[in-house]
Amino acid sequence: MSRPTDETAGDLPVKDMGLNLSGVGGLQETSTTRTMKSRQAVSRISREELEDRFLRLHDENILLKQHARKQEDKIKRL
């Protein structure tokens, strides 16, 4: 009985460049359009809610940094 061979065994790794839609009919928004949309979205939110979101994200960022440092220390010990 013959064993099935892996067709991709000889393939070389290729860097994933992601999907670039700018060349496909201009499907990608320009940075100006994105900026205008985000400003409009922010202007609809109250200042208190924006402050709450900012502080929540800031706290989450601090926790993630602490966790990353712990992981790096653990890796160094190994």
Number of C-alpha atoms within 10 A of each C-alpha: 3 4 5 6 7 7 7 7 7 7 7 7 6 6 6 6 6 6 6 9 11 11 8 8 7 9 10 12 11 10 9 9 10 12 12 11 12 11 11 11 10 12 11 8 10 9 11 9 10 13 11 11 12 12 12 12 12 12 12 12 12 12 12 12 12 12 12 12 12 12 12 12 11 10 9 8 7 6
